[in-house]
Amino acid sequence: MDDDLMQYYTYVAEKGDNQAQVILGQLYLQGSRGLPQDRALAHQYFSKAAAADSPSAHAHLGRMYLEGSPEVRQSNATAFTHFTAAAEAKNGMGHSGLGLMYLYGRGVAVDYALAVKHFKAAVEANSVDGQVQLGIMLFHGLGVERDLTKSIKMLTAASQSGSVVALFYLAEINAMGFGVPRNCRSAAELYKNVAERGKWGTLFADAFNDYKMGRLDTSLVRYLLLADLGYEVAQSNVAFILDKGIGIGIDCCS
């Protein structure tokens, strides 16, 4: 993130802007846009926004307490409170969080019907996670009649929004021929998409930042690693760098 923009968000967040607090909380929670991951700081920003009844902040706090971490002690009760506050404001993440708690019995009795109810509400609020979870429940017939056609439709919609879990389920569906003719080629492509979204994919951002900062040797090495893993974009970037004759002293024309 641009330094000036970061300073602006930090300034307005400290002045009490809830939207800026949530944005910074998300950035520090994920460790994205060039910022280091800092769950404690993320929790701090979300807590400030939640104190002003921000549904999004409540939903993110619910997820942090549900998952737990060294910085935020796991608490099903606290997670349920935050998810409920978010869901009452028709927040998709809040409904999805409650759905997960009822699905797996996290601090509440397992109730597939309630889980489905919350996942449907999440879908209505355009929650990708809600689409994934409802698609999975339709696939297995949990709390709802099994419907592979609707399941595939829901998972496909989620995959188009970048859900790795949805991509994996679609890969399994194509590989085994559940509800669709078995298609090994499509399954292989989907499995490849899942594999490319592993943690090592963050090397792309590092490689690009190195390139922008003029650290061409480091950038090329990162792209070479990614290219060796099968990333076509990385292979193209390696070719571009070598074609320009820059990076680790390689002369592509010699």
C-alpha positions as CSV (number, residue, x, y, z in Angstrom):
1,M,0.0,0.0,0.0
2,D,1.2,3.5,-0.8
3,D,2.7,5.2,2.3
4,D,0.5,8.3,1.9
5,L,-2.6,6.2,1.7
6,M,-1.5,4.1,4.7
7,Q,-0.9,7.3,6.7
8,Y,-4.3,8.6,5.7
9,Y,-6.1,5.4,6.8
10,T,-4.2,5.3,10.1
11,Y,-5.0,9.0,10.8
12,V,-8.7,8.7,10.1
13,A,-8.9,5.4,12.0
14,E,-7.4,7.0,15.0
15,K,-10.0,9.8,14.7
16,G,-12.7,7.2,14.9
17,D,-13.6,6.3,11.3
18,N,-15.1,2.8,11.5
19,Q,-14.6,2.0,7.9
20,A,-10.9,2.9,8.1
21,Q,-10.6,0.8,11.3
22,V,-12.1,-2.2,9.5
23,I,-9.9,-1.8,6.5
24,L,-6.8,-1.6,8.6
25,G,-8.0,-4.6,10.7
26,Q,-8.4,-6.6,7.5
27,L,-5.0,-5.6,6.1
28,Y,-3.1,-6.5,9.4
29,L,-5.2,-9.7,9.8
30,Q,-4.2,-11.0,6.4
31,G,-0.8,-9.3,6.2
32,S,-1.6,-7.9,2.8
33,R,-0.7,-4.9,0.7
34,G,2.9,-4.9,1.9
35,L,1.9,-4.8,5.6
36,P,3.2,-7.4,8.1
37,Q,0.6,-9.8,9.6
38,D,-0.3,-8.5,13.1
39,R,-3.3,-10.2,14.6
40,A,-3.0,-8.2,17.8
41,L,-3.2,-4.9,15.9
42,A,-6.0,-6.2,13.8
43,H,-8.0,-7.2,16.9
44,Q,-7.4,-3.7,18.2
45,Y,-8.8,-2.0,15.1
46,F,-11.8,-4.4,14.9
47,S,-12.6,-3.9,18.6
48,K,-12.7,-0.1,18.1
49,A,-15.0,-0.4,15.1
50,A,-17.2,-3.1,16.9
51,A,-17.6,-0.7,19.9
52,A,-19.4,1.6,17.4
53,D,-21.5,-1.4,16.3
54,S,-19.8,-2.0,12.9
55,P,-21.3,-5.3,11.6
56,S,-18.2,-6.1,9.6
57,A,-16.0,-5.6,12.6
58,H,-18.2,-7.9,14.7
59,A,-18.0,-10.5,12.0
60,H,-14.2,-10.4,11.8
61,L,-13.9,-10.5,15.6
62,G,-16.2,-13.5,15.6
63,R,-13.9,-15.3,13.1
64,M,-10.8,-14.4,15.1
65,Y,-12.3,-15.8,18.4
66,L,-13.7,-18.9,16.6
67,E,-10.3,-19.8,15.1
68,G,-8.2,-18.6,18.0
69,S,-4.5,-17.7,17.8
70,P,-1.6,-16.9,20.1
71,E,-2.8,-13.2,20.1
72,V,-6.5,-13.9,20.5
73,R,-7.5,-16.7,22.8
74,Q,-10.2,-19.0,21.3
75,S,-13.6,-18.5,22.7
76,N,-16.8,-20.0,21.2
77,A,-19.0,-17.9,23.5
78,T,-17.3,-14.6,22.4
79,A,-17.4,-15.7,18.8
80,F,-21.1,-16.5,19.0
81,T,-21.8,-13.0,20.5
82,H,-19.9,-11.2,17.8
83,F,-21.4,-13.3,15.0
84,T,-24.9,-12.8,16.3
85,A,-24.4,-9.0,16.4
86,A,-23.2,-9.1,12.8
87,A,-26.0,-11.4,11.7
88,E,-28.7,-9.2,13.2
89,A,-27.4,-6.5,10.9
90,K,-27.8,-8.9,8.0
91,N,-24.0,-9.3,7.6
92,G,-23.1,-12.3,5.4
93,M,-20.0,-13.2,7.4
94,G,-21.9,-13.1,10.6
95,H,-24.5,-15.5,9.3
96,S,-21.8,-17.7,7.8
97,G,-20.0,-17.8,11.1
98,L,-23.2,-18.9,13.0
99,G,-23.8,-21.5,10.3
100,L,-20.3,-23.0,10.9
101,M,-20.9,-23.0,14.7
102,Y,-24.2,-24.9,14.3
103,L,-22.7,-27.2,11.6
104,Y,-19.8,-28.3,13.8
105,G,-21.3,-27.8,17.2
106,R,-18.8,-25.2,18.3
107,G,-20.2,-24.0,21.7
108,V,-23.7,-24.9,20.6
109,A,-25.6,-28.1,19.8
110,V,-25.2,-29.4,16.3
111,D,-28.2,-28.3,14.3
112,Y,-28.0,-28.8,10.5
113,A,-31.3,-27.1,9.9
114,L,-30.1,-23.9,11.7
115,A,-26.8,-24.1,9.8
116,V,-28.6,-24.2,6.5
117,K,-30.8,-21.3,7.5
118,H,-27.8,-19.1,8.3
119,F,-25.9,-20.2,5.2
120,K,-28.9,-19.3,3.1
121,A,-29.0,-15.9,4.8
122,A,-25.3,-15.5,4.1
123,V,-25.8,-16.3,0.4
124,E,-28.6,-13.7,0.3
125,A,-26.1,-11.2,1.7
126,N,-23.6,-12.1,-1.1
127,S,-21.3,-14.1,1.1
128,V,-18.9,-16.3,-0.8
129,D,-18.2,-18.4,2.3
130,G,-22.0,-18.9,2.6
131,Q,-22.1,-20.1,-1.0
132,V,-19.4,-22.6,-0.3
133,Q,-20.9,-24.0,2.9
134,L,-24.4,-24.2,1.4
135,G,-23.0,-25.9,-1.6
136,I,-21.2,-28.5,0.5
137,M,-24.4,-29.2,2.6
138,L,-26.4,-29.6,-0.6
139,F,-23.7,-32.0,-1.8
140,H,-23.8,-34.2,1.3
141,G,-27.5,-33.7,2.0
142,L,-27.0,-32.3,5.5
143,G,-30.0,-30.4,6.9
144,V,-31.4,-30.3,3.4
145,E,-32.3,-32.7,0.6
146,R,-29.3,-33.7,-1.4
147,D,-29.2,-31.8,-4.7
148,L,-26.1,-32.1,-6.8
149,T,-27.3,-29.7,-9.4
150,K,-27.9,-26.9,-6.9
151,S,-24.7,-27.8,-5.1
152,I,-22.6,-27.5,-8.3
153,K,-24.3,-24.1,-9.1
154,M,-23.5,-22.8,-5.7
155,L,-19.9,-24.0,-5.7
156,T,-19.4,-22.7,-9.2
157,A,-20.6,-19.2,-8.2
158,A,-18.2,-19.3,-5.2
159,S,-15.3,-20.5,-7.3
160,Q,-15.8,-17.5,-9.7
161,S,-15.2,-15.3,-6.6
162,G,-11.9,-17.1,-6.0
163,S,-12.9,-19.7,-3.3
164,V,-10.2,-22.4,-3.1
165,V,-12.5,-24.7,-1.2
166,A,-15.1,-24.4,-4.0
167,L,-12.5,-25.1,-6.6
168,F,-11.4,-28.3,-4.7
169,Y,-15.0,-29.6,-4.5
170,L,-15.6,-28.9,-8.1
171,A,-12.4,-30.8,-8.9
172,E,-13.6,-33.8,-6.9
173,I,-17.0,-33.6,-8.6
174,N,-15.5,-33.7,-12.0
175,A,-12.9,-36.4,-11.1
176,M,-15.6,-38.7,-9.6
177,G,-18.5,-37.8,-11.9
178,F,-20.9,-36.6,-9.2
179,G,-23.9,-35.0,-10.9
180,V,-21.9,-34.4,-14.1
181,P,-20.2,-36.7,-16.6
182,R,-16.7,-37.6,-15.4
183,N,-14.2,-35.2,-16.9
184,C,-10.5,-35.8,-15.9
185,R,-9.2,-32.9,-17.9
186,S,-11.5,-30.4,-16.1
187,A,-10.6,-32.1,-12.8
188,A,-6.9,-31.7,-13.5
189,E,-7.3,-28.0,-14.4
190,L,-9.3,-27.4,-11.2
191,Y,-6.8,-29.3,-9.0
192,K,-4.0,-27.2,-10.6
193,N,-5.9,-24.0,-9.7
194,V,-6.2,-25.2,-6.1
195,A,-2.5,-26.0,-5.9
196,E,-1.5,-22.7,-7.3
197,R,-3.3,-20.9,-4.5
198,G,-1.1,-22.4,-1.8
199,K,0.8,-20.2,0.6
200,W,3.8,-20.2,-1.9
201,G,1.6,-18.1,-4.2
202,T,2.4,-15.1,-2.0
203,L,5.8,-15.2,-3.6
204,F,4.2,-13.5,-6.6
205,A,3.7,-10.3,-4.5
206,D,7.3,-10.6,-3.2
207,A,8.7,-11.1,-6.7
208,F,6.7,-8.1,-8.1
209,N,7.8,-5.9,-5.2
210,D,11.4,-6.8,-5.7
211,Y,11.1,-6.0,-9.4
212,K,9.5,-2.6,-8.7
213,M,12.3,-1.8,-6.1
214,G,15.0,-2.7,-8.6
215,R,16.0,-5.9,-6.8
216,L,16.1,-7.7,-10.1
217,D,18.3,-10.7,-9.0
218,T,15.9,-11.5,-6.2
219,S,12.9,-11.0,-8.3
220,L,14.1,-13.3,-11.0
221,V,15.0,-16.1,-8.5
222,R,11.5,-15.9,-7.0
223,Y,9.9,-16.0,-10.5
224,L,12.1,-18.9,-11.5
225,L,10.9,-20.9,-8.4
226,L,7.3,-20.2,-9.2
227,A,7.9,-21.0,-12.9
228,D,9.3,-24.4,-11.9
229,L,6.1,-25.0,-9.9
230,G,4.1,-24.6,-13.1
231,Y,2.9,-21.0,-12.9
232,E,2.4,-19.8,-16.4
233,V,2.5,-16.1,-15.4
234,A,5.8,-16.6,-13.6
235,Q,7.2,-18.4,-16.7
236,S,6.2,-15.4,-18.8
237,N,7.8,-13.0,-16.3
238,V,11.0,-14.9,-16.3
239,A,11.0,-14.8,-20.1
240,F,10.4,-11.1,-20.0
241,I,13.3,-10.4,-17.6
242,L,15.7,-12.6,-19.6
243,D,14.6,-11.1,-22.9
244,K,15.5,-7.7,-21.5
245,G,18.9,-9.1,-20.5
246,I,18.6,-8.2,-16.9
247,G,18.9,-10.1,-13.7
248,I,21.7,-12.2,-12.1
249,G,24.1,-11.4,-15.0
250,I,22.4,-13.7,-17.4
251,D,22.8,-12.8,-21.0
252,C,20.1,-14.5,-22.9
253,C,21.7,-13.7,-26.3
254,S,25.1,-15.3,-25.5
